[in-house]
């Protein structure tokens, strides 16, 4: 009983110290505050969280990550993935967009794990309109954003793990595209006290990106009235950065028995193009089979509360999980996520 009370006090203290920073002056969201950083980065799909489990906990996952979705939240968590594993995540985004994540991992010796991942963000066909034809020209284009990465992770000591990811990022729409290279780095420390873990990660340390393509080229006469041949012209596109993301998280087990596991977690998130955010999440697991999750993110103008369920099964040396999450938003409706993973022990 004393241990339980101590854990509750610890979580309350952490929350009390951190939450006020996100309620000051009611600054909220990706389009709030004084707009000082909004629009400072491109490749916005890199900010969309992957995995139904993590998103059900509102993204308070930096210190919890121990599956293949850790490639997005904290690559150090990949060190806890044992055996050959694969995962797939699907999100039906608003306005016909879809967000997908797929990953596969393989143990490398006793202490290290390697993995490959693919993240895609795609749209339905979007009609091309002009000032002369506002109803559409009859032609269409699509948005296709992709990130492909490779990760190595492992334990340097019994309590300290690390992870490093190198990835290629491509943004494209119509005939335009841009490419960049980025790196993600994460660490995690297990205090071995009441399940308390600390996690730190930084994402999208990379090169500038710049659009190129046929749509930036055209022909035009210098003076329309002259009969001279038109000139070939090119429009110059400005370069842009990927969104830099820093995460610091903590998690602790409130109840831990053979049949019940209840944990709570908190994340502090700093981004290069929007105000800071704070997320809290909780997960209760019964008999290592059924999980119930919930969370809340502070400092976002669309996201807030979230929740979800998870189901795990073990058979013939195979472990599988199916996770679902739902996130109401202020203006764009419900966001539903589904994740499936399979692993071999």
N, C-alpha and C positions, 0 to 999 in steps of 0.2 A: 504493500500500500504506500509506503514511504517513497519507493522508487517511482510509482505512478504520479504522486503529487509533485515530485521534483521535476519530472518530465513536463507536466502541465505548466509549472511555473516557468521553466526554461522557454517553452514555446511562447507563452504570454509575454515574457520580457523581450524576446526577439521581435515579436509583432509590434509591441508598444514602442520600441525604439525606431523601427523602420517605417511603419505605415504613415506617421505624420508627415514624412518627407513628400508623400505623394498626394496629400490632401491640402497642402498649403496653397492658398489662393485659388483653390478649386481648379488647378491646372490639369486638364485631362486631354489625353488622346493624341492620335496621329494628325489631327487637324485642329489643335487647340493651342492654349497658351498664347504667346506673342508671335507665333509663326516664324520664329527665328531660324529654325532648322528645317522646316518643311520644304521638300523639293531639293534637298541637298544631295540626294543619292538616287541612282536608278536601280535596275534589277530588283524591284520591289517584291518579286515572288520569293526572294531569299528570306523574307521576313515571315512567311506563312509557315506556321509550325506543322510538323509531321507527326503522325501517330495518334490514334484515338485515345490511348491511355494518357499520354502526356497532355493532350488538349483537354481531356476531361478534368484534369487537375489544373487547368488554366495556364499551363506552361511552367508551373513550379516544379521543374523536372531536372534541373542542372545537377543536383546532388542525388537524385533518385535514379537517374538513367542507368539501366543495366541490360538493355536489349539493343536491337539494331537501330532503333530510332535515336539512340544516343549519338549517332553520327550527325544528327542535326542539333541536339541539345548540348551534348558534352562528349566529344570523342573518347575521353578517358573511360567512359562507361562501357565501351566496347570490350574492355579487358575482362568483363564478367560474363561475356557470351562464350560458352564452352561448346565445342563441337561444331560441326557444319550447320549453319543456320541460314534461313532466308525469311524475308518479310516483304509484305506489300501493303500499301496504304492508299486509300482512295477518298477524295473529298469532292463532293458536288458543290462547287463554289457558286456565287451568284452570277446572274446575267449569262448563263451558259458556259461559264468557265469551269474547268476541272483541274484539280491539283493531285498529282500522283507521286508516290515515293516507292522505290524498290531497292532492296539491298541484299547482299549475300556475304557471309563471313566464313573464314576458315582459320582454324588454329595454326599457329606457326611456332612449333616447339611447345614447351610447357608454360611459358610465361607471356607469350605474345599472340595477338590475333590480327589478321589482316581482313579488310573488307572493301567492297566496291559498292557504290550507290549511284542511283539515278533519280533526279527530281525533275518533274516536268510540269509546266503550267500552260494549258492550251485553251483556246476559245473556240466557239462555234464560228461559222462563217459570218463575217461582218460586212454589210453592204457598203460599197464605196459611194460616197455622195460628193457633189460639187456645188458651188454657188449656182451654177446654171441648172443642175439636176439635183435638187435637195431631196427628192424622193428616191434617188439611187440611179446609178448608171447601168445597172444590170450586172456589174462586176462585183466580186467579193474578195476579201482578204482575211487572213487568220493571224492570231498572235501565238507564237510558240517560243517559250522560254525553257531552257534546259540547263541543268547543272550535273556534271558527271565527275565523280570523285573517287579517290582511293585513300584508305586510312590504315594506319598501323597503330596499335594500342597494346599496352602491357603494364605489368606491375614491376616497378623498380624496387619496391620493398613489399612486405606483407600488407602494408596499409596505404601505400601511395601508388596511384596509377596515373598514366598519362595517355594522350592520344594526339595524333597529328594527321590532318587531312590535306591533300592537295586536290584541287578541283578546277575543271574547265567550265566556264559559264558562258552561255550563248543567249542573247536576246534577239528576237527577230519578229518582224511583222511586215506584211506585204513583201516587197523585194529588198527590204533593208535588214541588216543584221550587224551585230557587234559581238566581239569575243574578248574574254579576259581570263586571267588566271588568279586564283585566290587560295589562301591557306586558312585552316581552322586549327586552333590549338586548345586543348583542354586538360585539366588536372582534377584529381579527386583524392580526398584524404578520408580514410575511415578511422575515426577516433577509437572504435571498439568500445564505446561507452553508450549504452542504451540505444544502439543503432544510429548514433549521430554521425553523419557524413557531411563533408564540406566539398563543394564543387565550384570550379572556376573555369570559364571558357571564353574565348574571343574568336569571332567569326568574320570572314570576308576580308582578311588582310590581303589586298591584291592590287592589280594594275588598274589603270584607268581604262574605260571602255569608250568606244566611239562608233556611231552608226556609219555604215557604208552600204552602197547598193545602187541599183539602176534608178530608183525613184529620186535620187539626189542629182541626177543628170538630166539635162534637157537641151533643147535648141531654141534660140530666140534671135529675132532680128534686132540690131542695135537701134535702127529707126525703121518703123513699120512701113513708111511710105517709100523707102528706097527699095530697089529691085536687087540689092546685093544678097548674096547667099547668107543664110542665118548662121549665127555663131553657136558653137558648142559651149554650154555653160555647166558648171557644177556648183551645187550648194554645199557650204561648209557646215558640218555638224559639230556641235560642241562636245567635248569629252565629259564623262561623268564617272563618279565613283560608285562602287557597290556599297550597300549599307553596312557600316561597321557596327557589330553587335558585341557587347560585353555582358556576360552573365556571371552572377555570384549566387550560389544557393546553399541551403542547409536543409537537412531532413533528420527526423528522429522517429523512432518507434515508440508509440505511446503504450501499446499492448503487443506483446510478442509471446505467443504460446504455440504449441503444436497445431492447434486448431484455429487460432485467431491471430491476425496481424493487422494492426492499425497504425498507420504512419501519417505524419503531417510534414509539410515542406513549405519552404518560402524561397522566392527568387527575387533578386534585384537585377533589373535590366537597364543598361544604358545603350542608347542607339545614337548614331551620328546624325540622324535626320528627323527625329521626333523627340518629345520630352521623355524623361525617364519613367519607368514603370516598375510596379511591384506586384508579384503574384503569390497567392497562397493556395495550397491544395492539400487534399487529404485522400487517403485510400484505405479501405477496409477489405481484407481478404479472408474468406471463410474456407478452411480446410484446403488451402492452396488451389481451390477450384473456381470459386465465384468471388468477384471483386466489385465493389461499389465505390465510385469516385466522384469528387466534386471539387470545385475551385472557383476562385475569383481573381480577376486582374484589375488592378488600380492603375489609372493613368492612361486609359484608352477610351476614345469617344464612341467606339462601336462595340467592343467586346467587354464583357463583365463576368457574369456568372456562367458556369458550365458544369456539365456532369456526364456520367457515362457508366457503362457496365463492361465487365470483362469475364471471359470464361476460358479456363485452362484445362487441358486434358493430357494424360500420360498413358502411353500404351506402346509396348514392344520397343522400348528405348527411344521413342519419339515423343517430343513435347510439342504441343500445339496451343496457340492462343488465338482467340477471336475477341476483338475489342470494338466497342462502339461508343461514340461520344456525340453530344449535341450541344451547340452553343447558340443561344439567342443573340441577335445583334440589334442595335438601335434602329437601323434603317434598311438593312439588306436581308432581313428574314433569318431563318434558321440555317445553321451550318451543320451538316451531318457528315460524320467521318466513320469509316470502317477500316479496320486493320486486321490482317491475318499474318501469323508468323508460324514457322515450323523449324524445329531444331532436333538434331541427333545428339544424344549423349555419348 
